[in-house]
């Protein structure tokens, strides 16, 4: 398997007439060379290959970025948009549930607006949460994998149209174990929740029916429950620490990866552990609190929590080149204003042994690289011979959305135009922009199509470069204006 990230830019080429917007006529997908970020490995769920990078992250209550960075972590999972660039990568979880099925297009509009507002600030979007559950943190009604796939595909298209560099991740599935299905429901579905493996198989089928281009990574929640980080899935070796007979263990995610290999649309996708962790012992008086119902068997000691979290990261970095990012649940819910016995507090690691252990843990993180995005992707103008001579200056924004300084150079292919270029080379710091301007001119020319290209080069390890921008001038005998009818609404 080759793990890679294909970067795409959805771009609009706009035709102008005498400096006024006339019509947007071309919608182009420009595919930039993919960056291979993991070595080729075997197709088995567990390999001995070492991943070249791994995202280290936390779900957080308070956005304690300084603490996260001090621990050597490079991702933060949040539940509302940051609105500015953080010094770490951002995974934003968005709502996607049954309430959106009444207006899927409207849901898409909201995803597009979100992507526009957060472009450059959010690196990945997780579309929904645990949609195989009928619960306040799941699908909000009887789970339906086909409906969820419709929302996922809608969100993917809308987000990518605005921010093609953002990753779109399917909702982290809740590990439910092998569920006995009830009559009238799909396999593994009891009306309230569905076996995550059966849900995932239905979701893959629904995604394929919609063309397959609906996600960059698969979300899953490989909580450890009572089992140690290295407990083998679907096996019970006789102790709480080695019992994963129902898939309730960290390595249960391997079964999801095996299912992915059965689908052409999923075989080369990565997995994101958007939540995972181990819950520690609360005070005795909390054990009767309602939020602990069904959780007492999962409790581990604080030291076991630390050992398992470190072991999980090291196991994934060593054995799973298909694991792209892992978000511990959680960093600091134990310091938030939740009720004293709220169970989410006891997954927290702040001021527990796990914090120091995770800080000291070696990280397998790819080196910083620059990442170039360009806007607009090209330019076109349409004029008549009476508008000659013609000259149009186009401002071009170059943005570095990567993590290292990049150096760019711009080269012109004059073609049949006479372009000139200002600021053809410079450096751009992470999160910063630079501007170049290109002026294309034409003197007396017969009718026809005239073109030039601008190519932006950067260092070999810069993502998104090189990129070539087309510039075209259409000289036509006459331009016909088309007007929409005026509709007057009567009160």
Secondary structure, 3 states (H helix, E strand, C coil): CCCEEEEEEEEEEEEEECCEEEEEEEEEEEEEEEEECCCCCCCCCCCCCCCCCCEEEEECCCCCHHHHHHCCCCEEEECCCCCCCCCCEEEEEECCCHHHHHHHHHHHHHHHHHHHHHCCCCCEEEECCCCCECCCCCCCCCCCHHHHHHHHHHHHHHHHHHCCCCEEEECCEECCCCCCCCCCCCCCECCCEECHHHHHHHHHHHHHHCCCCCCCEEEEECCCCCCCCCCCCCCECCCHHHECCCCCCHHHHHHHHHHHCCCCCCCCCEEEEEEECCCECCCHHHCCCHHHCCCHHHCECHHHHHHHHHHHHHHHHHHCCCEEEEEECCCCHHHCCCCCCCHHHHHCCCCCHHHHHHHHCCCCCCCCCCEEEEECCEEEEEEEHHHCCEEEEEEEEEEECCCCCEEEEEEEECCCCCCEEECCEEEECCCCEEEEEEEEEECCCCCEEEEEEEEEEECCCCECCCEEEEEEEEEECCCCCCCCCCCCCCC
